[in-house]
Amino acid sequence: MRNDKEYLHELLDGGEFRLSRLDLPDIDNEPVIRVNVPEIAEQEICLFHRSVADAPDYLKILHDYIKRGLEERTSAPVVRFADGEYAFYRFTLGCNGLYRQAESVEAIRKAMPLHIDAFRRLAAGGKLAPLIFPGNMGRGQKRGFFSFFRRAGGDASAASFLEFLRGSGIEITGENYLPFYGVYAYLTSEAFARLVDGRKLCILNADCDPGACGAWFARFASRPEIVFAEIPAEYVATRWEAMREEVLARIPPDTALCLAGAGVGALPLCVDAADRFSIPVLDAGHVLNMMNAREDKSGGPRLYTIRKSGKHRPG
């Protein structure tokens, strides 16, 4: 039987990836660490591909990818993966944390072919951003900030997730990988706000406060045209096939970019929307709650979303 850490260790031991600190000069994680457990600081360590020298390079990679998608009108999906997803792809109801993702293990199994297809399309032309740090790399992992997501996830971990990907014929590469928190850092940056200035931005979420979202971008002197396309608050991951056309029909055809908040369902949603409209579609998650002035829905602030410059500090 193959050890579920094998693929992750191959990536590290072979030198293609290394563990390094995601050190971004303007990010201030201290307020988040202070209100959580000290072990959360370990999540600042993540996978780096050997072609990437420093953490800011990952933000530039993401910025250039999104900019190209906007300017060339090409599909550009970006999806994050953490404990909820790791439990889902381990076929357990540990995925049901802050929000309900799956009705039953059988529902997960029925949805899996659709998810694997979306994974293959994402890996081929999009960006996967899994949360990988020393404390979630396999058995004996420490329980830290994301432990409140776990219910009955068994030994679901970043390592088991990567093994699931490999078993499905999907590889993590320098071309398709991004650090999980690199997405949060970029979406809360001035560079992103300026990139969407004057463009039509569609929010795919269960709720949206356009006024709050507009105020968020106005802090950067950015004024995107914000539209809202409502999606169900639960079970997008297991019911996407049935709801796909209804949800996609709500996206205006002249949309430039979408930000999605769909839990485990973000994978098929982002990939299908990006392909249908030939645009960037980013799994924003917690950042959408920040934009809506509803950080409380996420259970508090998250790493890599607060800046030393003072923008987007709690309160």
C-alpha positions as CSV (number, residue, x, y, z in Angstrom):
1,M,0.0,0.0,0.0
2,R,1.3,3.4,-1.0
3,N,2.0,5.8,1.9
4,D,-0.2,8.9,1.5
5,K,2.9,11.1,2.0
6,E,4.8,9.6,-1.0
7,Y,3.8,12.1,-3.7
8,L,4.4,15.1,-1.5
9,H,7.7,13.8,-0.4
10,E,8.7,13.1,-4.0
11,L,8.0,16.7,-4.9
12,L,10.2,17.8,-2.0
13,D,12.9,15.2,-2.0
14,G,13.4,15.5,-5.8
15,G,14.0,19.2,-5.5
16,E,11.2,20.4,-7.7
17,F,9.6,22.0,-4.7
18,R,10.9,23.2,-1.3
19,L,9.3,24.5,1.9
20,S,9.9,28.2,2.5
21,R,8.3,31.2,4.3
22,L,5.8,33.2,2.3
23,D,7.4,36.5,3.3
24,L,5.5,39.4,1.9
25,P,6.9,42.8,3.2
26,D,3.6,44.6,3.5
27,I,1.7,41.8,5.2
28,D,1.1,41.9,8.9
29,N,0.0,38.5,10.3
30,E,0.6,39.4,13.9
31,P,-3.0,40.4,14.7
32,V,-4.3,37.1,13.3
33,I,-1.7,35.1,15.2
34,R,-2.6,37.0,18.4
35,V,-6.3,36.0,18.3
36,N,-5.7,32.4,17.4
37,V,-3.3,29.7,18.5
38,P,0.5,30.3,18.2
39,E,0.8,27.3,15.9
40,I,-1.0,29.2,13.2
41,A,2.3,30.9,12.4
42,E,3.5,27.6,11.0
43,Q,1.1,28.2,8.1
44,E,3.4,31.0,6.9
45,I,5.6,28.1,5.6
46,C,4.5,26.7,2.3
47,L,5.6,25.0,-0.9
48,F,7.7,27.0,-3.3
49,H,8.6,25.7,-6.8
50,R,12.3,25.7,-7.6
51,S,11.7,28.4,-10.3
52,V,10.4,30.9,-7.8
53,A,13.0,32.7,-5.7
54,D,10.9,34.9,-3.4
55,A,7.3,35.2,-2.1
56,P,6.5,38.4,-4.1
57,D,7.3,36.5,-7.3
58,Y,4.1,34.5,-6.7
59,L,2.0,37.6,-6.5
60,K,3.5,38.8,-9.8
61,I,2.8,35.4,-11.4
62,L,-0.8,35.6,-10.3
63,H,-1.1,39.2,-11.4
64,D,0.3,38.5,-14.8
65,Y,-1.9,35.5,-15.2
66,I,-5.1,37.4,-14.4
67,K,-4.0,40.4,-16.5
68,R,-3.4,38.2,-19.5
69,G,-6.9,36.6,-19.0
70,L,-8.5,40.0,-18.9
71,E,-6.6,41.5,-21.9
72,E,-6.7,38.4,-24.1
73,R,-10.2,37.3,-23.0
74,T,-9.0,33.8,-22.0
75,S,-10.1,31.3,-19.4
76,A,-8.2,31.8,-16.2
77,P,-9.6,29.9,-13.2
78,V,-7.9,30.1,-9.8
79,V,-9.1,27.7,-7.0
80,R,-7.9,27.3,-3.4
81,F,-8.0,24.0,-1.4
82,A,-7.7,23.5,2.4
83,D,-9.1,21.2,5.1
84,G,-12.7,21.2,3.8
85,E,-11.6,20.1,0.4
86,Y,-9.1,17.6,1.7
87,A,-12.0,15.9,3.6
88,F,-14.3,16.0,0.6
89,Y,-11.7,14.3,-1.6
90,R,-11.1,11.8,1.2
91,F,-14.9,11.0,0.9
92,T,-15.8,12.1,4.4
93,L,-18.3,14.6,5.8
94,G,-15.4,16.4,7.5
95,C,-16.0,18.8,4.7
96,N,-19.0,20.2,6.5
97,G,-17.5,23.0,8.6
98,L,-18.7,26.6,8.5
99,Y,-21.0,25.7,5.6
100,R,-22.7,22.5,4.5
101,Q,-20.9,21.1,1.5
102,A,-22.2,17.6,1.1
103,E,-25.4,15.8,2.2
104,S,-23.8,12.3,2.5
105,V,-20.7,10.3,1.5
106,E,-22.8,8.9,-1.4
107,A,-23.4,12.4,-2.6
108,I,-19.7,13.0,-2.6
109,R,-19.1,9.8,-4.6
110,K,-21.7,10.7,-7.2
111,A,-20.2,14.2,-7.7
112,M,-16.6,12.9,-7.9
113,P,-16.4,12.4,-11.7
114,L,-17.5,16.0,-12.3
115,H,-14.9,17.2,-9.8
116,I,-12.1,15.1,-11.4
117,D,-12.9,16.5,-14.8
118,A,-12.8,20.0,-13.4
119,F,-9.4,19.2,-11.7
120,R,-8.0,18.1,-15.0
121,R,-9.1,21.3,-16.8
122,L,-7.8,23.4,-13.9
123,A,-4.4,21.7,-13.9
124,A,-4.1,22.1,-17.6
125,G,-4.7,25.8,-17.8
126,G,-5.5,27.2,-14.4
127,K,-4.0,27.6,-11.0
128,L,-4.4,25.3,-8.0
129,A,-3.7,26.9,-4.6
130,P,-3.6,24.2,-1.9
131,L,-2.8,24.9,1.7
132,I,0.4,23.0,2.4
133,F,2.5,23.6,5.5
134,P,4.5,21.4,7.9
135,G,1.5,20.8,10.2
136,N,-0.8,19.3,7.6
137,M,1.5,17.2,5.6
138,G,0.4,13.8,6.9
139,R,-0.2,11.7,10.0
140,G,0.8,13.3,13.2
141,Q,0.0,16.7,11.8
142,K,-0.6,19.5,14.3
143,R,-4.1,20.9,14.8
144,G,-3.9,24.6,14.2
145,F,-6.0,27.4,12.9
146,F,-7.9,25.3,10.4
147,S,-8.7,22.5,12.8
148,F,-12.2,24.0,13.4
149,F,-13.1,22.9,9.9
150,R,-12.5,19.2,10.8
151,R,-15.4,17.1,11.9
152,A,-14.9,13.5,10.7
153,G,-12.2,14.0,8.2
154,G,-10.1,11.0,9.3
155,D,-6.5,11.5,8.1
156,A,-7.4,14.0,5.4
157,S,-4.4,16.2,4.9
158,A,-2.5,18.0,2.2
159,A,-0.5,14.8,1.6
160,S,-3.7,12.7,1.1
161,F,-5.1,15.5,-1.2
162,L,-2.0,15.4,-3.4
163,E,-2.1,11.6,-3.5
164,F,-5.8,11.8,-4.6
165,L,-4.7,14.2,-7.4
166,R,-2.0,11.8,-8.6
167,G,-4.3,8.9,-8.5
168,S,-6.6,10.9,-10.7
169,G,-3.8,11.6,-13.2
170,I,-3.3,15.2,-12.1
171,E,0.1,16.6,-11.3
172,I,1.2,19.7,-9.3
173,T,3.7,21.6,-11.3
174,G,5.5,25.0,-11.3
175,E,3.1,26.1,-14.0
176,N,-0.2,25.3,-12.2
177,Y,0.7,25.7,-8.5
178,L,0.2,28.8,-6.3
179,P,0.4,29.0,-2.5
180,F,-3.0,29.2,-0.8
181,Y,-2.3,32.4,1.0
182,G,-0.8,34.0,-2.1
183,V,-4.3,34.2,-3.4
184,Y,-5.5,36.1,-0.3
185,A,-2.6,38.4,-0.4
186,Y,-3.1,39.3,-4.0
187,L,-6.9,39.8,-3.8
188,T,-6.4,42.2,-0.9
189,S,-3.7,44.1,-2.7
190,E,-3.7,47.5,-4.4
191,A,-2.4,45.8,-7.6
192,F,-5.6,43.7,-7.9
193,A,-7.9,46.7,-7.1
194,R,-6.3,48.8,-9.8
195,L,-6.4,46.0,-12.3
196,V,-10.2,45.7,-12.0
197,D,-10.8,49.5,-12.0
198,G,-13.5,50.4,-14.5
199,R,-14.2,46.7,-15.4
200,K,-17.3,44.7,-14.8
201,L,-16.8,42.5,-11.7
202,C,-19.3,39.8,-11.0
203,I,-19.6,38.4,-7.5
204,L,-20.7,34.8,-7.3
205,N,-21.8,34.2,-3.8
206,A,-24.9,33.5,-1.6
207,D,-25.1,37.2,-0.7
208,C,-23.5,40.5,-1.6
209,D,-23.5,44.0,-0.3
210,P,-22.6,46.1,-3.4
211,G,-22.2,49.2,-1.3
212,A,-19.7,47.6,1.0
213,C,-17.8,46.0,-1.9
214,G,-17.7,49.3,-3.7
215,A,-16.3,51.0,-0.6
216,W,-13.6,48.2,-0.4
217,F,-12.3,49.1,-3.8
218,A,-12.7,52.8,-3.3
219,R,-10.0,52.7,-0.7
220,F,-7.6,52.1,-3.6
221,A,-9.3,54.7,-5.8
222,S,-10.7,51.8,-7.8
223,R,-14.2,51.8,-9.2
224,P,-15.2,48.5,-10.8
225,E,-18.8,48.0,-11.9
226,I,-19.9,45.4,-9.4
227,V,-22.8,43.0,-10.2
228,F,-24.1,40.2,-8.2
229,A,-25.0,36.7,-9.4
230,E,-26.5,34.7,-6.5
231,I,-25.6,31.1,-5.9
232,P,-27.0,28.7,-3.3
233,A,-25.5,28.9,0.2
234,E,-24.9,25.1,0.4
235,Y,-24.2,21.9,-1.5
236,V,-22.8,23.6,-4.6
237,A,-20.1,20.9,-4.5
238,T,-22.6,18.0,-4.8
239,R,-25.3,19.7,-6.9
240,W,-23.4,21.7,-9.4
241,E,-24.4,19.6,-12.4
242,A,-28.1,20.4,-11.7
243,M,-27.6,24.1,-11.0
244,R,-24.8,24.9,-13.5
245,E,-26.9,26.5,-16.3
246,E,-29.1,28.5,-14.0
247,V,-26.1,29.9,-12.2
248,L,-24.1,30.7,-15.3
249,A,-27.1,32.4,-16.9
250,R,-26.9,35.0,-14.1
251,I,-23.4,36.1,-15.2
252,P,-23.7,39.1,-17.6
253,P,-22.0,38.2,-20.9
254,D,-19.8,41.4,-20.8
255,T,-18.4,40.4,-17.3
256,A,-14.6,41.0,-17.2
257,L,-13.8,38.9,-14.1
258,C,-15.6,36.9,-11.4
259,L,-14.9,36.4,-7.7
260,A,-16.5,33.3,-6.3
261,G,-17.4,32.2,-2.8
262,A,-18.7,28.6,-3.1
263,G,-16.8,26.4,-0.6
264,V,-15.8,23.1,-2.0
265,G,-18.1,23.9,-5.0
266,A,-15.7,26.6,-6.1
267,L,-13.7,24.1,-8.2
268,P,-16.4,23.2,-10.8
269,L,-18.0,26.7,-10.5
270,C,-14.7,28.6,-11.3
271,V,-13.6,26.2,-14.0
272,D,-17.0,26.2,-15.8
273,A,-17.5,29.9,-15.5
274,A,-14.0,30.7,-16.7
275,D,-14.4,28.4,-19.7
276,R,-17.9,29.5,-20.6
277,F,-17.0,33.3,-20.6
278,S,-13.3,33.1,-21.4
279,I,-12.4,35.2,-18.3
280,P,-10.6,35.0,-15.0
281,V,-12.7,33.5,-12.2
282,L,-11.1,33.5,-8.8
283,D,-12.1,31.5,-5.7
284,A,-12.0,34.4,-3.2
285,G,-13.7,32.8,-0.2
286,H,-12.9,34.8,2.9
287,V,-11.9,37.8,0.9
288,L,-15.5,38.1,-0.3
289,N,-16.6,38.3,3.3
290,M,-14.1,41.0,3.9
291,M,-15.4,42.9,0.9
292,N,-19.0,42.5,2.2
293,A,-17.8,43.8,5.6
294,R,-18.8,40.4,7.1
295,E,-15.6,38.9,8.4
296,D,-17.7,37.4,11.2
297,K,-19.0,34.9,8.7
298,S,-15.5,33.5,8.4
299,G,-15.0,33.3,12.2
300,G,-12.6,36.2,12.2
301,P,-9.6,37.5,10.2
302,R,-7.3,35.3,8.2
303,L,-3.6,35.3,7.5
304,Y,-2.2,37.4,4.6
305,T,-5.2,39.7,4.5
306,I,-3.9,42.5,6.8
307,R,-1.4,45.1,5.7
308,K,1.2,47.1,7.6
309,S,0.2,50.1,5.5
310,G,-3.1,50.1,7.5
311,K,-5.5,49.1,4.7
312,H,-7.9,46.4,5.6
313,R,-7.1,46.2,9.3
314,P,-9.9,44.8,11.5
315,G,-12.2,47.5,12.8
